[in-house]
Amino acid sequence: MMKVDQQKQFTLEFLQTYRAADEVELEHVQTTEAFIQAQPNPFDPLLPIGHITVSAILLDQAQENILFHHHLKLDRWLQFGGHVEPDQDRNTLQAAIRELMEETGLSVVAFGVVSGEPIDVDVHLIPARADFPAHPHHDLRYVFKLILPAKFDETSFKWIPIRELLAWEDPSIQRFAQKVQGGGKRRKKRRKGRRGWGRGGGGGGGKRGREKKRKEKKEKKRKGGGVSPAY
């Protein structure tokens, strides 16, 4: 079960150190931050003025394609994802894992976590239903990678090359495809006085720091690209 206040604080801290890819995403980040601050439980899927949601972007083993599913109601090919369930999910990452398992039928050992934090933030409007008004989804997007071979029904699922997604009409899909192509790691804001950012500073700065990072990156790639188990 989610500790809402704790998850709110964690998400706000994440957003405050997040560097948006462009002006559009920056607006989404700021809108989401203000929404979280204003709502006692922004994760409540029944909140009619909007709520936090999650996306699960699944890469194939070669990290060249992303798996999409056909959304029947919208008649569109979309990434996986959905609502956070505060009575089930401890946090938004666990919500993304649960949604991915439910929508693909994959077991928790079949895929791994590429990034433990969202790589993209998007706000989009969901059309009204008979029993629910139109409302925004404040979407936190996580990246996963298939570890074990799996087959999917081709009428409902489709592997789409990342290079094709870069040309899609949906700008939010273009944006996360660009990020995945770039390694699936979010960028952080630079804070004044923070060690490791400046040239020759502590942490990752200087020639020795850069050499250490290169060795760590090479070792991660040898062990499987830095993918962590999803459990």
trRosetta pair geometry for C-beta under 8 A, 3 or more apart (Angstrom, degrees):
i j d omega theta_ij theta_ji phi_ij phi_ji
1 86 7.0 39 -164 153 70 67
1 87 5.8 -21 -119 -147 91 41
1 88 7.5 9 -94 -51 52 10
1 90 7.2 47 69 -94 20 61
2 7 5.5 -19 -173 -21 110 148
2 43 6.6 -62 110 93 165 161
2 84 7.5 39 -48 163 159 116
2 86 4.3 -90 40 -148 124 73
2 87 7.7 -65 16 -49 88 20
2 89 5.7 15 -55 90 111 70
2 90 5.8 149 -91 -150 63 23
2 91 6.7 137 -118 -71 98 38
3 6 4.0 30 105 24 114 121
3 7 6.3 147 79 -18 62 89
3 90 7.9 10 7 -160 78 70
4 7 5.9 -62 -145 41 28 106
4 8 6.1 34 156 -24 66 106
4 40 7.7 38 136 151 143 67
4 41 5.1 -49 -151 -114 149 89
4 43 6.5 -148 -126 30 93 121
4 86 6.3 5 -79 -141 98 136
5 8 5.6 -50 -147 32 30 116
5 9 6.5 29 155 -17 63 105
6 9 5.9 -56 -152 36 30 109
6 10 6.4 30 151 -19 64 107
7 10 5.5 -51 -144 37 35 114
7 11 6.2 33 157 -18 67 107
7 43 6.8 9 106 -38 140 146
7 91 5.6 -178 -114 -120 111 73
7 92 7.1 132 -166 -25 118 87
8 11 6.0 -60 -148 38 26 107
8 12 6.2 25 155 -18 64 109
8 36 5.7 161 -150 179 88 106
8 42 6.8 113 -108 24 99 109
9 12 5.8 -54 -144 37 30 111
9 13 6.3 30 157 -18 64 106
10 13 5.9 -58 -151 36 28 110
10 14 6.5 31 151 -21 63 106
10 91 7.2 -38 83 -136 155 120
11 14 5.5 -51 -150 34 34 116
11 15 6.4 31 154 -17 66 105
11 36 6.0 -150 100 -128 122 158
11 52 7.3 -49 -144 -119 164 155
11 92 6.9 83 -88 -14 115 138
11 140 7.5 -98 -135 -73 111 149
12 15 5.8 -55 -147 38 32 109
12 16 6.2 31 155 -21 65 109
12 33 6.4 96 -131 -141 75 84
12 36 5.7 -162 -74 108 92 140
12 37 6.9 90 -107 -68 129 85
13 16 5.7 -56 -145 36 30 112
13 17 6.7 9 161 -1 63 109
14 17 6.5 -78 -154 46 26 94
14 18 6.2 40 150 -47 66 111
14 117 6.2 -176 -139 -152 124 117
14 118 7.2 88 159 31 140 101
15 18 5.3 -48 -143 13 34 125
15 29 5.5 162 -158 -169 97 91
15 32 6.3 -154 -114 95 146 108
15 33 4.6 -176 128 -82 148 102
15 36 7.6 163 6 22 152 146
15 121 7.2 80 -114 -92 94 160
16 33 7.2 107 -64 -123 72 136
16 189 8.0 -79 146 24 52 137
17 188 5.2 -13 160 -148 96 96
17 189 5.6 -134 -157 30 50 96
17 191 7.9 -46 -123 -43 93 118
18 29 5.8 -155 89 -135 127 139
18 121 6.9 65 150 -15 159 135
18 186 6.4 -47 -134 171 87 133
18 187 7.8 89 -166 78 53 61
18 188 7.1 -62 -105 -116 29 53
18 189 7.1 23 64 -22 17 96
19 186 7.5 149 46 166 77 84
19 187 4.1 -59 61 103 121 102
19 188 6.0 103 -9 166 106 6
19 189 5.1 151 -67 -66 93 63
20 23 7.6 101 115 -93 134 13
20 25 3.9 174 -162 102 106 101
20 26 3.8 -162 51 -69 159 67
20 28 7.5 141 -123 51 130 90
20 29 5.3 -130 -69 -8 117 137
20 121 7.4 -75 -106 48 92 112
21 25 5.0 64 39 23 81 151
21 120 7.8 -17 -10 -117 126 85
21 175 5.7 158 67 -158 152 107
21 178 7.3 116 -157 87 152 128
21 179 6.8 -103 -75 -68 140 109
21 187 8.0 120 -81 25 65 121
22 25 5.4 94 52 15 67 97
22 26 7.0 -118 105 -8 36 94
22 175 7.3 -114 17 -116 116 122
23 26 5.4 -52 -145 34 34 118
23 27 6.6 38 155 -21 65 100
24 27 6.0 -54 -158 31 30 110
24 28 6.7 29 146 -16 63 105
24 171 6.9 -3 107 129 170 138
24 175 7.8 -130 82 -71 122 149
25 28 5.3 -52 -151 36 41 115
25 29 6.3 45 151 -23 70 101
25 120 7.2 -93 -130 -155 130 76
25 121 6.2 110 -166 65 92 85
25 122 7.4 -54 -117 -85 81 63
25 175 6.5 160 -62 -170 124 154
26 29 5.6 -51 -148 33 32 113
26 30 6.4 28 155 -14 65 107
27 30 5.9 -56 -146 40 31 108
27 31 6.1 32 155 -20 65 109
27 123 7.9 -99 114 33 83 126
28 31 5.7 -55 -143 38 29 112
28 32 6.2 27 158 -18 64 109
28 121 5.1 168 117 119 113 92
28 122 5.6 -42 -161 -128 158 27
28 123 4.4 -174 -134 2 91 97
28 138 7.7 156 -177 -139 86 76
29 32 5.9 -59 -148 38 26 109
29 33 6.3 28 154 -21 63 108
29 121 5.0 89 -83 84 75 150
30 33 5.6 -52 -145 34 31 114
30 34 6.4 29 157 -16 64 106
31 34 6.0 -58 -150 38 29 108
31 35 6.3 31 152 -22 64 109
31 123 5.4 -32 86 -38 137 164
31 136 8.0 -69 146 146 131 162
31 138 7.3 -155 110 -109 94 110
32 35 5.5 -53 -146 35 32 115
32 36 6.4 33 157 -20 66 104
32 52 7.6 83 -155 -102 106 88
32 121 6.0 -111 10 -178 155 125
32 123 6.3 -157 -57 -67 94 113
32 138 4.3 134 -115 -159 99 125
33 36 6.0 -54 -150 33 29 109
33 37 6.5 26 154 -17 63 109
34 37 5.8 -58 -149 38 31 112
34 38 6.3 23 157 -17 66 114
35 38 6.0 -67 -148 39 27 107
35 39 6.2 2 165 -5 66 118
35 42 5.9 108 133 -130 91 133
35 50 6.4 -64 -150 96 141 130
35 138 5.8 -164 69 -56 153 153
36 39 6.5 -72 -139 42 24 97
36 42 4.7 -84 -112 -3 60 163
36 52 7.3 44 -88 -61 98 121
36 138 7.8 -147 -50 117 89 164
39 42 4.1 114 77 -72 133 80
39 44 8.0 -137 164 23 127 106
39 47 6.8 34 -154 -148 141 156
39 49 8.0 -166 -91 74 125 116
41 44 4.5 71 115 -32 111 109
41 47 7.1 -169 93 -61 84 129
41 86 6.9 -34 -168 -58 122 162
42 47 7.1 -74 -141 26 37 170
42 50 8.0 -11 -155 108 85 85
42 51 6.2 155 170 -141 57 58
42 52 5.1 71 129 -21 97 104
42 138 7.3 -23 168 48 120 141
43 51 6.4 73 -159 -171 17 101
43 52 5.0 -37 -98 49 62 114
43 84 4.4 -63 -165 88 101 137
43 86 5.2 115 107 -66 122 107
43 92 7.7 -134 -114 -79 121 90
44 47 4.3 101 84 -34 103 102
44 51 5.8 -123 74 -116 51 127
44 86 6.7 -31 -87 -7 58 133
45 51 5.6 -174 -107 98 35 168
45 83 3.7 37 -105 -164 127 143
45 84 6.7 -173 -57 60 95 57
45 85 6.9 -18 -16 -90 131 59
46 51 7.9 73 33 -55 25 148
47 50 6.5 -33 109 72 107 34
47 51 4.7 131 50 -71 112 102
47 135 7.9 156 106 -170 71 152
48 132 6.7 -156 -121 -155 88 79
48 133 5.5 61 -174 38 107 108
48 135 6.0 -149 176 -79 46 139
49 135 6.1 166 -176 -133 14 110
50 135 4.6 -171 -74 174 59 98
50 136 4.1 -2 -112 62 129 79
50 137 6.8 -159 -153 -74 87 25
50 138 6.3 77 160 -19 117 95
51 83 6.8 23 103 -134 135 94
51 84 7.3 -140 152 36 112 97
51 135 7.5 35 2 140 77 132
51 137 7.0 -19 67 -122 66 60
51 138 7.0 -133 114 28 26 92
52 84 5.7 8 95 2 95 134
52 92 6.8 -77 146 -101 127 123
52 138 5.1 -47 -103 77 56 103
52 139 7.9 143 -166 -90 54 26
52 140 6.6 10 -172 -7 101 109
53 81 6.4 85 153 155 104 112
53 82 6.4 -104 -158 152 106 20
53 83 5.7 -61 -115 -98 88 41
53 84 6.7 -154 -116 -17 36 81
53 137 4.4 -16 11 -166 135 109
53 138 6.7 142 19 65 74 47
53 139 4.9 -28 76 -100 96 73
53 140 7.4 178 88 22 45 69
54 81 5.3 -149 104 -149 57 100
54 82 7.1 -10 58 56 77 42
54 84 6.2 92 -14 -67 107 85
54 92 5.3 163 -81 -174 123 89
54 95 4.7 139 7 103 148 110
54 96 4.2 -119 155 -73 135 84
54 99 6.3 174 85 9 108 145
54 139 6.9 140 -109 -156 14 70
54 140 5.4 -30 -109 68 70 85
54 141 7.3 148 -167 -91 57 35
54 142 6.6 0 -171 3 106 106
55 79 5.2 52 -171 104 113 126
55 80 6.9 128 -164 84 63 50
55 81 3.6 -54 -110 -68 49 150
55 96 6.9 9 85 -124 24 108
55 120 7.7 -29 57 73 130 109
55 122 7.8 22 -9 37 138 120
55 139 5.5 42 -22 178 105 117
55 140 7.3 -168 22 89 75 38
55 141 4.1 -11 61 -113 114 83
55 142 6.9 174 85 27 60 62
55 176 7.9 -71 101 -102 146 170
56 79 6.8 -174 71 158 48 100
56 80 4.3 -34 63 87 100 106
56 81 5.4 168 7 -74 71 74
56 96 4.5 146 -77 -177 93 89
56 97 7.2 138 -107 -77 134 26
56 99 5.5 177 -10 86 127 105
56 100 3.8 -125 145 -67 164 106
56 103 7.9 161 54 44 129 128
56 142 5.9 -14 -110 69 58 95
56 144 5.9 1 -173 4 93 124
57 66 5.9 -38 -171 -144 89 122
57 79 5.3 -32 -95 -149 69 140
57 80 7.8 -175 -74 40 27 82
57 119 7.8 -67 33 46 140 122
57 141 6.1 46 -22 177 114 102
57 142 6.8 -169 23 93 82 43
57 143 4.8 -32 72 -107 108 65
57 144 6.8 159 78 24 51 70
57 176 6.2 -154 -81 154 153 133
57 180 6.5 -126 142 -79 144 135
58 66 6.5 123 72 -158 53 66
58 67 4.5 -24 81 38 113 111
58 79 7.8 160 12 -153 75 89
58 80 6.6 37 -13 15 111 124
58 100 6.4 132 -64 -143 117 121
58 104 7.2 62 -39 -66 167 153
58 111 6.5 -59 -134 -132 105 150
58 144 5.1 -22 -106 75 67 101
58 145 7.4 145 -160 -101 58 20
58 146 6.3 64 176 -48 101 88
59 63 4.9 16 170 -118 137 61
59 64 7.9 106 -165 23 96 30
59 65 7.1 130 -155 76 59 47
59 66 6.1 -41 -94 -96 55 66
59 67 8.0 -157 -83 -2 9 84
59 114 6.9 56 16 -46 129 145
59 143 6.7 29 -19 -175 110 97
59 144 6.9 -169 20 94 77 47
59 145 4.5 -25 66 -109 106 73
59 146 6.7 -135 94 6 55 79
59 180 6.8 174 -77 -167 117 126
59 184 7.9 -79 -36 -67 141 145
60 63 6.8 -142 70 -54 64 23
60 64 6.4 -39 57 48 114 70
60 65 4.6 29 -1 58 124 96
60 66 7.8 -125 -14 -74 80 23
60 67 7.2 116 -60 -44 79 93
60 145 7.8 -10 91 -156 13 73
60 146 5.4 -20 -139 33 38 127
60 159 6.1 31 -54 -137 129 130
61 145 7.2 95 -107 171 40 96
61 146 5.3 -75 -54 87 71 97
61 147 7.3 104 -103 -121 94 19
61 149 7.5 -36 -31 -84 141 63
62 65 7.3 49 65 11 101 87
63 145 6.5 -26 -84 -123 92 119
63 225 7.0 172 -44 -138 145 164
64 161 6.3 -27 150 -134 87 79
64 162 6.3 -124 -176 7 43 105
65 159 4.1 35 153 177 142 102
65 160 6.2 149 -159 69 88 29
65 161 5.3 -53 -99 -92 82 44
65 162 6.7 -139 -99 -26 28 74
66 79 6.9 -39 158 -101 123 101
66 159 7.3 149 70 -153 27 60
66 160 5.8 -29 63 62 79 85
66 162 6.2 91 -16 -80 101 76
66 165 6.5 18 32 -41 128 154
66 177 7.2 -113 -6 -106 146 88
66 180 6.9 57 -70 115 124 173
67 80 7.6 13 98 -22 98 109
67 104 7.3 53 123 -106 147 127
67 146 7.8 84 -22 -46 131 123
67 152 7.0 116 -147 -10 126 166
67 157 6.1 -8 -169 -171 102 107
67 158 7.4 151 -152 79 57 35
67 159 5.6 -35 -93 -95 66 66
67 160 7.9 143 -107 15 17 75
68 77 4.3 54 141 172 139 99
68 78 6.1 144 -158 66 97 18
68 79 6.1 -65 -111 -77 74 44
68 157 7.1 156 83 -156 46 57
68 158 5.3 -21 63 65 93 86
68 159 7.9 155 18 -100 75 17
68 160 5.5 20 -2 -3 120 121
69 77 7.2 166 80 -149 21 64
69 78 6.6 -35 62 65 70 71
69 80 6.4 64 7 -79 120 79
69 103 6.2 -130 -5 165 163 114
69 104 7.7 -138 -62 -83 130 72
69 156 5.9 0 -152 158 87 79
69 157 5.3 -29 -101 -99 73 69
69 158 7.8 156 -93 19 28 72
70 75 7.8 -6 -177 -144 92 39
70 76 7.6 170 -151 89 57 26
70 77 5.8 -37 -95 -94 61 67
70 155 7.4 -65 16 146 145 56
70 156 5.4 -117 31 -145 103 47
70 157 7.6 -116 -4 -63 82 29
70 158 7.5 69 -47 -4 90 108
71 74 4.3 11 108 45 124 104
71 75 7.0 -75 87 -16 75 13
71 76 5.2 -5 47 59 111 74
71 77 7.5 176 7 -97 82 15
71 78 5.0 25 -27 13 122 123
72 75 7.0 13 -170 -73 28 57
74 78 7.2 48 72 -31 140 132
77 158 6.2 -44 -136 48 134 126
77 160 7.2 110 143 -44 143 141
78 81 7.9 -95 144 33 110 98
79 141 7.6 46 102 -139 155 112
79 173 7.6 169 -21 -114 110 95
79 176 7.8 -38 -34 87 158 152
80 99 5.8 155 152 131 99 100
80 100 5.2 101 112 -104 149 64
80 103 4.7 170 -137 75 113 147
80 104 6.6 -48 -87 -38 152 100
81 96 6.8 -24 -115 -125 82 78
81 99 5.3 51 -133 136 28 154
81 139 7.0 50 157 -148 154 114
81 141 7.6 -54 -87 -111 148 74
82 95 8.0 -131 77 166 74 99
82 99 4.7 175 30 -123 98 128
82 103 7.7 157 -19 -50 121 128
83 95 7.7 -97 121 -169 40 126
84 89 5.6 -105 -163 55 80 148
84 92 6.0 -57 -97 -108 128 72
84 95 4.3 -49 -116 -112 74 160
85 88 4.1 17 104 33 118 111
85 89 5.3 114 62 -5 70 101
85 95 6.7 157 22 -119 69 100
85 98 7.4 -83 29 100 116 157
86 89 6.6 -61 -101 53 24 86
88 95 8.0 108 90 -101 97 75
88 98 6.8 98 128 -121 125 168
89 92 7.3 64 150 -90 137 25
89 94 4.6 164 -153 95 85 105
89 95 4.1 17 -129 -69 162 82
89 98 6.2 -115 -87 4 104 143
90 94 5.0 72 42 12 83 156
91 94 5.3 98 54 11 68 101
91 95 7.2 -119 106 -7 39 91
92 95 5.2 -48 -148 32 40 118
92 96 6.5 43 153 -21 67 99
92 118 7.5 -26 117 -50 134 110
92 140 5.3 21 164 72 147 145
92 142 7.8 164 130 -39 92 124
93 96 5.7 -52 -154 33 34 111
93 97 6.6 34 149 -18 65 104
93 113 7.3 25 -169 -126 119 139
93 116 6.2 -7 -110 -163 151 65
93 117 8.0 -62 -75 -90 116 31
93 142 6.1 116 -123 -93 70 155
94 97 5.5 -50 -148 36 37 114
94 98 6.3 40 153 -21 67 104
95 98 5.7 -54 -148 36 31 112
95 99 6.3 30 154 -18 65 106
96 99 5.8 -53 -145 37 31 111
96 100 6.3 33 155 -21 64 107
96 140 7.7 -99 -59 98 123 92
96 142 4.4 83 149 34 171 134
96 144 7.8 177 138 -36 112 118
97 100 5.8 -57 -149 35 29 112
97 101 6.4 26 155 -16 64 107
97 108 7.1 41 175 -125 117 94
97 113 7.7 -47 -81 -77 110 106
97 144 7.7 125 -102 -82 70 141
97 230 5.2 157 -129 -179 122 114
98 101 5.9 -58 -150 37 30 109
98 102 6.2 26 156 -17 66 110
99 102 5.8 -57 -144 39 30 110
99 103 6.0 11 165 -7 67 115
100 103 6.4 -65 -138 44 23 99
100 104 5.9 -9 173 9 63 119
100 106 6.7 -33 140 50 90 120
100 111 7.0 -87 141 63 140 153
100 144 6.2 39 -125 20 167 159
101 104 6.7 -72 -131 51 19 89
101 105 7.5 52 -179 -119 53 5
101 106 5.7 -106 -118 70 59 75
101 107 7.3 40 -133 -130 106 17
101 108 6.4 -17 -90 -72 134 70
104 150 7.8 42 164 148 118 153
104 152 7.2 -59 -152 -105 88 120
104 157 7.5 76 -124 -102 81 141
106 110 4.3 -126 -171 68 104 140
106 111 5.9 40 147 -11 150 113
106 146 8.0 -120 -122 -118 150 87
106 150 6.3 -31 -102 -112 101 162
107 110 4.9 108 57 -17 72 106
108 111 7.8 -87 -164 47 32 77
108 229 8.0 58 148 171 89 92
108 230 5.3 -139 -169 90 77 105
108 231 4.6 78 147 -60 129 118
109 147 7.4 -90 155 71 57 133
109 148 7.0 46 119 -15 80 133
109 229 7.2 -19 -123 -149 61 107
109 230 7.7 -154 -86 46 24 94
109 231 6.9 -36 -73 2 66 133
110 146 6.7 -27 151 -147 84 73
110 147 6.1 177 172 52 33 88
110 148 4.5 -84 -135 43 70 111
110 150 6.0 60 -174 -59 133 130
111 144 4.9 44 157 162 126 120
111 145 6.3 167 -160 83 83 36
111 146 5.3 -49 -102 -105 90 41
111 147 5.6 170 -110 3 26 89
111 148 7.8 -93 -53 26 49 79
111 230 5.6 32 90 -21 78 140
112 144 6.6 163 82 -160 36 78
112 145 5.4 -18 60 60 87 89
112 147 5.2 80 -17 -52 100 121
112 224 7.8 57 38 141 166 127
112 227 3.7 89 101 160 138 107
112 228 5.6 163 -176 76 103 32
112 229 5.5 -64 -117 -99 91 27
112 230 5.7 -154 -123 -35 32 83
113 116 5.8 59 148 -79 136 66
113 142 7.3 -42 -143 172 92 120
113 143 7.9 101 -167 88 55 59
113 144 5.9 -46 -105 -108 42 78
113 227 6.8 149 66 -165 39 67
113 228 4.6 -25 59 67 97 94
113 229 7.3 11 11 93 90 20
113 230 5.4 130 -38 -94 87 70
114 143 4.1 -50 60 109 125 102
114 144 6.0 -170 -2 -106 92 18
114 145 5.2 95 -60 -23 105 102
114 184 4.8 -14 137 131 133 153
114 225 7.7 -32 -123 129 91 111
114 226 7.3 70 -150 98 61 91
114 227 5.7 -34 -90 -109 61 81
115 118 7.5 82 116 -142 121 5
115 119 5.3 88 65 -52 164 104
115 142 6.3 -157 78 -153 90 70
115 143 4.9 57 20 44 104 101
115 184 5.3 -150 -32 149 121 98
115 185 6.3 173 -100 -102 122 51
115 186 6.9 112 -169 -12 145 90
116 228 7.0 9 -61 39 103 144
117 142 7.8 -166 121 -109 17 88
117 186 6.0 -81 101 18 114 135
118 121 6.3 82 127 -68 140 75
118 140 4.1 -104 -79 -174 146 87
118 141 5.3 91 -155 54 97 47
118 142 5.7 -78 -101 -69 59 65
118 186 6.9 60 98 -60 55 142
119 141 6.1 -67 56 97 72 93
119 142 7.1 110 4 -124 85 29
119 143 5.5 18 0 -19 136 114
119 176 6.7 105 98 -140 105 88
119 179 5.1 157 153 141 117 140
119 180 7.3 108 110 -69 157 67
119 184 5.5 -82 -87 -165 159 60
119 185 6.9 -114 -115 -130 110 4
119 186 5.0 -156 -125 -62 55 87
120 139 8.0 -4 110 110 90 97
120 141 4.0 -11 62 52 95 129
120 172 7.6 122 162 -172 135 83
120 175 6.2 129 -134 117 130 105
120 176 4.4 -71 -30 -93 163 98
120 179 6.0 -176 -62 27 105 158
120 186 7.9 -159 -47 -96 42 102
121 138 7.7 -9 -170 -179 92 78
121 139 7.1 154 -158 83 44 61
121 140 6.3 -11 -107 -104 74 59
121 141 7.2 -151 -72 12 30 91
122 139 4.6 -17 66 61 87 112
122 141 6.7 42 6 -28 106 122
122 172 4.7 66 -128 -145 143 130
122 175 7.8 150 -81 68 114 135
122 176 7.9 -63 -38 -44 129 116
123 136 5.3 5 -174 -176 96 124
123 137 7.0 173 -146 82 50 50
123 138 5.4 -11 -101 -106 88 62
123 139 7.0 179 -83 15 34 81
124 136 6.8 151 79 -148 24 75
124 137 5.7 -13 61 53 76 96
124 139 6.9 0 18 -5 97 126
124 172 6.8 -68 -58 -30 127 162
125 134 6.1 16 -179 176 104 107
125 135 7.4 169 -149 93 66 19
125 136 5.5 -48 -95 -93 58 67
125 137 7.9 169 -102 12 12 76
126 134 6.4 178 86 -152 58 61
126 135 5.6 -12 53 63 103 68
126 136 7.2 153 7 -115 82 16
126 137 5.7 76 -35 -27 113 104
127 134 5.7 -43 -153 -106 28 96
128 132 6.8 -170 -155 97 61 59
128 133 5.3 -35 -116 -155 102 38
128 134 4.2 -60 -52 -45 81 76
129 132 4.6 29 49 47 103 90
132 135 7.3 -65 158 -1 100 121
141 176 5.7 -71 130 -111 158 140
143 180 6.1 160 -115 -107 136 97
143 184 4.4 -106 70 -153 169 126
144 230 6.7 20 -132 -83 122 127
145 225 7.0 21 20 90 178 137
145 227 4.9 -85 50 -112 130 139
146 149 7.8 68 154 -104 120 24
146 150 6.2 -122 -150 20 127 114
147 224 8.0 22 -123 -169 99 134
147 227 6.9 179 -81 124 104 145
152 156 7.3 -116 165 78 97 88
152 157 3.7 -52 147 72 133 149
153 156 4.6 35 90 31 112 104
153 157 5.8 103 65 16 62 98
154 157 6.7 -73 -106 65 27 71
154 158 6.9 69 -155 -87 63 73
160 164 5.6 -109 176 74 91 125
160 165 5.8 99 125 -56 118 99
161 164 4.6 92 68 1 89 102
161 165 7.2 -158 98 -7 49 85
162 165 5.5 -55 -151 34 39 114
162 166 6.8 51 150 -32 66 96
162 177 5.3 161 -159 -163 79 96
162 180 6.0 -136 -125 95 130 116
162 181 5.2 154 154 -75 138 98
163 166 5.8 -41 -159 16 35 118
163 167 7.9 17 151 -4 57 102
163 181 7.9 99 -74 -101 57 134
164 167 6.3 -70 -167 40 41 100
164 168 7.3 64 139 -51 69 88
165 168 5.3 -20 -154 -15 50 120
165 173 5.7 -112 -167 151 101 102
165 174 6.7 180 149 -99 73 44
165 177 3.7 -176 111 -99 119 152
166 174 6.0 75 -148 -142 37 80
166 177 5.3 -142 -69 114 61 131
166 178 6.4 97 -115 -71 93 77
166 181 7.2 11 -70 -27 119 152
167 174 7.6 112 -38 -107 7 106
168 173 4.9 -30 81 91 146 126
168 174 5.6 -156 58 -62 87 82
168 177 7.5 121 16 -7 117 150
170 173 4.2 59 91 13 112 111
170 174 6.7 176 93 -13 58 84
171 174 5.2 -50 -146 36 39 118
171 175 6.2 44 155 -26 68 103
172 175 5.6 -49 -149 31 32 114
172 176 6.8 21 158 -9 64 101
173 176 6.3 -56 -145 41 33 98
173 177 6.1 36 155 -22 65 110
174 177 5.8 -63 -149 38 26 113
174 178 6.4 30 154 -23 64 105
175 178 5.8 -53 -153 30 30 112
175 179 6.7 26 152 -15 63 106
176 179 5.4 -52 -149 38 41 114
176 180 6.2 43 152 -21 70 102
177 180 5.7 -51 -144 37 32 110
177 181 6.2 35 154 -20 64 106
178 181 5.7 -55 -149 37 29 113
178 182 6.3 22 153 -15 62 111
179 182 5.6 -62 -150 41 31 110
179 184 6.4 85 137 -105 84 38
179 186 7.7 10 -162 -91 132 57
180 183 7.9 -164 -172 51 26 16
180 184 5.1 27 -125 -77 55 87
182 185 7.6 -103 114 39 90 75
190 194 6.9 -154 -169 45 64 127
190 197 5.1 115 -141 -148 107 153
191 194 4.4 81 72 -28 91 127
191 197 7.8 167 48 -20 56 152
194 197 5.4 61 87 -5 97 121
195 198 7.6 -63 -139 26 42 97
195 201 5.2 -165 -155 159 67 118
195 202 4.0 -5 178 57 127 106
195 203 5.1 132 126 -7 92 113
195 205 7.4 -106 176 -1 69 125
196 201 5.8 -112 -47 103 18 114
196 202 5.8 -50 -59 92 69 65
196 203 2.7 -28 -89 71 111 139
196 204 4.6 62 -164 27 97 80
196 205 5.5 -160 -140 -23 32 91
196 209 7.4 -179 -138 -156 75 152
197 201 6.6 10 53 46 46 150
197 205 7.1 -6 61 -70 16 112
198 201 3.9 90 64 -32 91 128
198 205 5.7 6 81 -110 56 149
199 205 6.1 153 -156 -160 15 109
199 206 7.2 104 176 -70 52 51
200 205 5.4 -22 63 148 11 116
200 206 4.5 70 -123 -81 43 89
201 205 3.6 93 53 13 67 163
201 206 7.0 -160 41 -26 33 93
202 205 6.3 49 46 33 18 112
203 209 6.4 59 111 -132 46 136
204 209 4.4 131 -176 171 32 122
204 210 7.2 80 173 -72 78 50
204 212 7.5 -134 -126 71 65 111
204 213 5.8 50 -145 -57 107 127
205 209 5.0 80 61 30 24 160
206 209 4.7 96 59 9 78 105
206 210 7.0 -144 98 -6 40 88
207 210 5.9 -57 -148 37 30 108
207 211 6.3 29 155 -18 65 108
208 211 5.7 -55 -147 38 32 112
208 212 6.3 37 153 -23 65 105
209 212 5.6 -53 -149 33 31 113
209 213 6.5 31 153 -19 64 104
210 213 5.7 -52 -150 34 34 112
210 214 6.5 37 151 -22 65 103
211 214 5.6 -50 -150 32 34 114
211 215 6.6 33 152 -17 64 104
212 215 5.8 -57 -152 36 32 110
212 216 6.3 30 152 -18 66 107
213 216 5.6 -55 -146 37 33 111
213 217 6.2 34 155 -21 66 106
214 217 5.8 -54 -147 36 29 112
214 218 6.4 30 154 -20 63 107
215 218 5.7 -54 -148 36 31 112
215 219 6.3 30 154 -19 65 107
216 219 5.7 -56 -148 37 31 111
216 220 6.4 33 153 -21 65 104
217 220 5.8 -52 -148 34 31 112
217 221 6.5 32 153 -20 64 105
218 221 5.8 -54 -151 34 31 112
218 222 6.5 33 151 -21 64 105
219 222 5.6 -52 -150 33 33 114
219 223 6.4 19 155 -9 66 110
220 223 5.9 -68 -149 45 30 102
220 224 7.7 -76 173 63 59 52
220 225 6.5 27 143 -170 89 14
220 226 4.0 13 -178 -63 127 91
221 224 8.0 -178 -170 44 23 13
221 225 5.8 33 -121 -88 52 51
221 226 7.6 -16 -63 -21 46 87
223 226 7.6 82 76 -64 100 41
224 227 5.3 -82 132 37 104 100
